C-alpha cells in the first residue's frame, strides 16, 4: 500500500493533467474498497496534495479530488480531517474572487457531509464543531455582504448538515436560527429559498422554546410585512416548517391562518400570483400535517380552492360553466383535425410567457387532494361542492393542470371504495354522471395522448365505482374509444387503456347500451387482436370475450350477427393456432374463442372441428392446460349443445391425469370439467376410463383440501345418478371412494360445503339402493367407523357421522327407518358411553329432519339420559331432545316447558333443549310459523329465569329472548324495554345481553323495531351493578363489531362511558385477609378489559367517528394498567391506529411515550416464576411492535420526542436487536386480526 500511495502522490504532482486525472481516479477507487488502509506516513502528504489540487485547472481532476476528500474524511486522523474542513472553508470564505475554487470547495464539503456516517460519531461531531461557525460567518459576515454566491453556498452546506445531523446539533440551533432568520428579508429570492429550507430543518429537531421563538418571529413579521415578496417568503416558510415539524405548528394556527386566508384572497395583491400560489401550498401542508387543528378553517380553504382552480385571467370564457353541459352529442363527432387546428389558433392568441396563473390552479388541485385524502367525513360535501367544479374544469387549457384535475377527481372517486365511506356520496355522484361524462367527452378526442389517457383512467375508476350508472352515456364514451383505437400511429399505452375501459363498460353496463355500436366495436376489436404488440393483442382478446357475452344478449338472427361473429372468430383463430406468440396472448385467445364457441357455436359450425382439435392440443400443453380446462367446461355447458365427440374421449383421459398434478387450480378445474361431462354428456365418458378416474378422485378425498373434497363428492353423486351400476359405477365407487370417505368422517375438520355434499351423496346412494351400497351395509360401515374413533369421545367426534346416519335413515324405506330408530332408542340404555353419545346424536339429527315422535319410548328414553353421570351425555341429550322437538313441536314443546317449571335440577339442560329448538326453527320461515303459536307459553318461562343465579343459564335465556324478539318484535321488544328498569340486576343483565342475539337476525326487522330502542338498552352502561355494566359493555362491543350502524351516530355518548370504565377505580379494589398476608382483589378488571375490547372494535368499524385525542388519553390509562392482557390490547390498538389514522396518532404521540418507556424498562423480580418472566417478555415484545408500527407512519421521524424515545429507550439498549428484527418483518405480519366481538 505504501508503494501505491507513493506512486499516486508522485503522479498527482505531474504537469500532465491526464496523469493527474488517472492518479486521483485510482486513489478514489482504492478508497472505496473496505480493505483499504491508509499508511500514516503518507496520510498528511496525500491530504495536502489533494487540497492543493482543488485549484487544479482541469475540471475532471477537481471532480476526482472532491470524491477522494469525501471518502478520506472517515479514514484519516482528526488533525487531517480538521485540515480538510479548514482548507475547504477557507477557500469559500477567503478566496471569494475565485468563483471556480469557491464552487468546487462547496461541492467538496457537501460530498464530505454525504459520506459521513448517518449516526452520530466522533468524526461527524468534529465536522459539525469545525464547520458550523465558519458557515455562519459565510452567511452573516459583513465582509461578504455582496457575495451572494458564497452565502448561497454556505446555506446549502448548512442545510445538508441540518438535514443529516439536526438532532445532534441542538446546541448550535439557536445561533444558526439567529443568523438564518434575517435572510428571509434578503433581496435575492435564491437566498430566501435556501433560508426557508434551513429554518424547516431547524424546526424539526429544535426544542419547544426555540421552536416557539421561531414561530413568534415569523408571525410577528407577517403581521408587520408590507411587501408582497416578503409576505410570500414568510408564508412559504410556514409551509416548509409545517412539513418538517408536523403537528407542532397546530397550536399556532389561530394566529397564522387569518393572515394566510386574507393574503390568499387579498385585493391589494391581486396581481401577485406567486403569493397566492404559496398560500395555497401552505394550506396543503397544514391540512396534511395539522389535521385536527385545521378543521375550523376547512370551509374557507375549500371555498378558496374552488375559486382559484378556475383562476385564469388571461382566458375569457363567455359561456358559463353550466352552458357546456347542454352541448349536443354531435360535437363529439366533429372532425378531430379541425378541432385541433382551432385549439392551436386559440392557444397562439393567448400565448404569454409571463402567465403563471396555471401554478395557482395546480396548487388549488394539490390542496383539494390533501383535503380529499385526509377528511373522509367531508365526502358528501366534497361531492356536492367540489365535484361539479372539478368536472367543469376538464376544459382546462394547460395540459399539466388538466391532468392534475383528472388526478384530483380520481382521488375523490377512490374515497368511495373506503370501508367507512358515506353511501350518500355515491348517490350524489350518480346524479352527476351525465354532466361529468359530457364534460370529459372532449378530452377523449383531444389531440394530446396524455390527456386522453388521463380521461380514460378517470372513466375506468368511475365505471368501477358506480357500475350500471353510465347507461345513457355509453355512446359518448364509445365514440371516444373508437377514435383512440382507429387512429394510425396511436400510442400503444393509449390503445391498451382504451381497451381496458371498453372491457369495464362491457362488464358493468347493460347490453342494450351497445346496440348501435356492435359493428364499429367489432371492427376495432378485430384490428387490435391482429396488432403486433402482444399487450394490445391480449387485452383485445379479453375485450372480445366480454363483447361476445354482451353481443349474445342483444343478438339477432340477421346477416349482421353472422358477419360480426365470423370476423371475431377468424381473428381469434389466427391467434389460437399461432405457435410463436406470447403466453398471455395464447391464454387470452383460448379463453376468448371458448366464449365464442359456447355462445355462437351454431353460427360457426363449419369452423368448429379444426378449432376443437387445436384446443385439444392446448389441453395437452403444460403451459396452456389450466385455461383450456376452464374453456372446455364452458363449452360443455353451452345451451347450443356443441358436438364434442371428436375430442372428448382424449380430453377425458387427459383430465383424469390432471387430477394427480400438484397444481391445485388445475386439479380443481379438471374435477369441475369431469363433473360437467357427467352431467351434460355422460354417454361420451368411456367406460374403460372409469376405474382410473375414480381412483384419482378417491385420492382427492381428504381433510387437507375440503373444497376439492367437496367437488369430488359432487362428481361421485352425479356419476351415480347418471350411471347407477352401469359400467359397474356403483361397485367402483364402493370400492374406491367409500374407504377414504369413512376415514375423512373421523376428522374433526370435516364441515361446511364438504360435509353438505357428502350428506347429499349418501342420500343419493341410499335412494339408488345398488348392491354393495345398500342401507344396511352403509349403516354398519358408519357405526364401525364411529367405533374406530380414538378415545376420549366427545359430541364433536360424532358430529359428521351422526349426520350421515341421519341422512341415510331419512332416505331409506319406512321399515328400515323404524327399525333403526328403535335400535338407537334401545342403545340409550347401554353402559357403553360412546354408543349412547352416538345414538343420541343420531336421534337428534333424524328428529330435526323428520317427525319421529310416534316411535315408542323415544321421549322417555332420551329424557332419562339427562340423569347420566357423564356430563357430555347430558349435554348431547339436551340437544337431542331439542332437535327432535323441531319437527314434533306440538308433542314435545309442552313437555319441555312443563319440565323446565317442575324440574329445577334439570332446568339448565332443559333450557339448552329449548334454545336448540328455538334456534333451529328461527332460521326458516316455516319454522317461525310453527313456533309462533307457542310464544305466549315460552315467554313467561324465560322471563322467570332471567333472575337465575347461574350466568350460563341467564345467557341461554338471553339467546332465546333475542331470537324470539325478532319473530314477534311488536310484542316482545316493548316487554324487553320495560324490563330494563327491573329492580333485579340479574334480570337487567339478561335483558341487555339478549340484544346481542337479536341483531344478527332479519335486517329489516332489526332496523325497524330494534334500532330505535338500542339507546334505551344501552342506558344500562350507566348501571351501578358490575354484572349489568359488563353485560351492557359486551353487548355494545358485539353491536360495534356486527352492526356498527346502530350506534355510530351516538358514539359521542358511548365513547366517554368507555373511557370512564377503562380507568382503574380505587373503590372497586378490596383487600382480602388471608391470614399470614393480605391480598388485594380488583373487581373492576373485567369491566376495564371489556371496555378496551370495545374500543379496539370501534377502531376497526367506526374510526371516522372517533376523536383520537381523548381516545389516546384512555390508551395511556390502559398502558399504565396492572393487567398484562389490557396492556397487550392497548398495544394492538396503537398498531391499528397507526395503520388507519397515523397522522392523528402522531399529533398525540407524546402522551404515549412515558407509559411505553415504563413497559419497555420493566424488569421482573429475581424471585419471579417462569410464567411471570415469559409474560413480561411478551409484553415488551408487544410494546416494541407498537413502537415499530408508529415508526412506519410517514413523517414519524419529524416528532423529535418520539425519535429521542426510540434512540434512548430502544436503540442504545439491549432491545435494539429485537426491535430491528420486528422492523424487518413484512408490514402485513404486523397488522392485527384479533376479534373481540364475542
Secondary structure, 3 states (H helix, E strand, C coil): CHHHHHHHHHHHCCCCHHHHHHHHHHHHHHHCCCCCCCCHHHHHHHHHHHHHHCCCCCHHHHHHHHHHHHHHCCCCCHHHHHHHHHHHHHHHHHCCCCHHHHHHHHHHHHHHHHHCCCCCCHHHHHHHHHHHHHHHHHHHCCCCCCCHHHHHHHHHHHHHHHHHHHHHCHHHHHHHHHHHHHHHHCCCHHHHHHHHHHHHHHHHHCCHHHHHHHHHHHHHHHHHCCCHHHHHHHHHHHHHHHHHHHHHHHHHHHHHHHHHHHHHCCHHHCCCHHHHHHHHHHHHHHHHHCCCCCHHHHHHHHHHHHHHCCCCCCCCCCCCHHHHHHCCHHHHHCCHHHHHHHHHHHHHHHCCCCCCHHHHHHHHHHHHHHHHHHCHHHHHHHHHHHHHHHHHHHHCCCHHHHHHHHHHHHHHHHHHHCCCCCHHHHHHHHHHHHHHHHHHCCHHHCCCHHHHHHHHHHHHHHHHHCCCCCHHHHHHHHHHHHHHHHCCCCCHHHHHHHHHHHHHHHHHCCHHHHHHHHHHHHHHHHHHHCCCCHHHHHHHHHHHHHHHHHHHHCCCCCHHHHHHHHHHHHHHHHHHHCCCCCHHHHHHHHHHHHHHHHHHCCCCHHHHHHHHHHHHHHHCCCCCHHHHHHHHHHHHCCCCCCCCCCCHHHHHHHHHHHCCCCCHHHHHHHHHHHHHHHHHCHHHCCHHHHHHHHHHHHHCCCCCCHHHHHHHHHHHHHHHHHHCCHHHHHHHHHHHHHHHHHHHHCCCCCCHHHHHHHHHHHHHHHHHCCCCCCHHHHHHHHHHHHHHCCCCCCCCCCHHHHHHHHHHHHHCCHHHHHHHHHHHHHHCCCCCHHHHHHHHHHHHHHHCCCCCCCCCCHHHHHHHHHHCCCHHHHHHHHHHHHHHHCCCHHHHHHHHHHHHHHCHHHHHHHHHHHHHHHHHHHCCHHHHHHHHCCHHHHHHHHHHHHHCCCHHHHHHHHHHHHHHHCCCHHHHHHHHHHHCCCCCHHHHHHHHHHHHHHCCCCHHHHHHHHHHHHHHHHHHHHCCCHHHHHHHHHHHHHHHHHCHHHCHHHHHHHHHHHHHHCCCCHHHEEEEECCCCEEEEECCHHHHHHHHHHHHHHHHHCHHHCCHHHHHHHHHHHHCCCCHHHHHHHHHHHHHHHHHHHHHHHHCCHHHHHHHHHHHHCCCCCCCCHHHHHHHHHHHHHHHHHHHHHHCCCCHHHCHHHHHHHHHHHHCCCCHHHHHHHHHCCHHHHCCCCCCCC
